Amino acid sequence: MRRDEDSRAQKWGRRLLALLLGIVATAALPPIELPPALLIAFSGLLLVSRRVRRVGQAFWLGWWFGLGHLASGLYWIANAFTIDSERFAWLIPFASLGLPAMLAIYSGLALALVTLLRVEGVGRVLAFAVAWTGLEWLRGLLFTGFPWNLAASTWVAVPEILQALSVIGAWGVTLLTVLVAGLPAALGHRYARRSIAAGIALVALAWGYGYWRLAEASTATVPGVRLRLVQASVPQQLKWQAEQRVATLAKHLAMTRTESPVEPTLVIWPETAIPFLVEAEPDVLKAMAAAAPPGGAIVTGTIRLRGTGDPPEVTNGLVAIDEGGRVIAAYDKAHLVPFGEYTPAPWLFGWFPALGVGMVPGPGRRNIALPGVPAASALICYEVIFPGAVIDRDDRPQWLLNLTNDAWYGRSAGPYQHFAAARMRAVEEGLPLVRSAQNGISGVIDAYGRATGRLELDDVGAVDSALPAALPPTVYSRWRESPAAALALIIVTLGLLLDHRRKSGGN
């Protein structure tokens, strides 16, 4: 009995340690941005699990790690349920722990797979890196996908290494990150020191490539284009109150008319910037037309009604209003937020109310034409977090336009993580990205991921900026996940070779 109790205590001790290591891993992500935290987290997880032989036990160790990592990294989602606390506060536990618990299944499966393979030493680290990346890729794909806080995100703190995204994308950088971070766990095994040296060389190579790329970086801008980003930072609790509607519109109009030495070509407001169905409000269209730049337009996020049904379909979209009060361009969000904008699988989750109205998706990725500026790929809110899915590959735009409303999440890590994802997409595609957020972080990001103009969280104001020029298509833009897949194949082959040598010649 004593032996069983000790075994149970050890099992839960390992799980608690895995939970804490998952929390440590979050320190590598924005806004803390301490990349060495991943060395502790991933090496620690591999060390804690190295004597675990049962696949089920390994799964739970990985699950507890994922729970700690995701709950500490996604805590801010619960803030959205405090906006209308009388109706939605009871859902906070589901957001705080339920979502991380479901997503942690992926990290549990990664560690279970490695345990199933029975590899040791460096081979085990290689297998873990591939398994983690593969399961993280599935997390970004299955059930509409949620590729938030990828391991690659830690490198937004190191602009030089961030440039590797232009070649191998987020999944490739995640693969190398987890690999290098896990290598210290192989110390004491054959080839460990040489592998760690190779890992350091990989990081140095990535840094050197990024240093060269940034040293040669262009600062060119699109001639004749001047953008104005308006960030009114209207609290989410107030924006939709009837008595605040006109004041919210007036605030955006006043900031749009702010005098500057150079007249803006295009004015950009955030996602659902004003509490009106813009296209159905003639007075609102007239007021926006009066504030629109001559020959240009105001772009704003808005709720849109589509179709002739009763009731009509509702979309989360954007429209461009010119100086004549005409809607000259529009886009409907294609990748909706589950439970935030619609309820998936109503037969299963019909009891779970969406925060907003039941919305329908738009037709998909496409460019919009706006006066005086090149064609842009429109992205609303978290559409920007999906690697390889932000442009129409058959009709490459010249910039990315991202409208979002991070006011739902208050002063938390969420807006910083969201802004980091936007920077990553710019580097991957070699395209500038313009981001207008309801309460921040708004900014103009060039094709190297550098912010050339920025409004911080909760700032109230407008920023004027030129539009950075696009680069030629990057390796990642041309080949998508092929380089990362080839890298994974090389690592798998190397892992099998090392494991064969281990079994035939010892550690």
Order of alpha helices (4+ residues) and beta strands (2+ residues): alpha-alpha-alpha-alpha-alpha-alpha-alpha-alpha-alpha-beta-alpha-alpha-beta-alpha-beta-beta-beta-alpha-beta-beta-beta-alpha-beta-beta-beta-beta-alpha-alpha
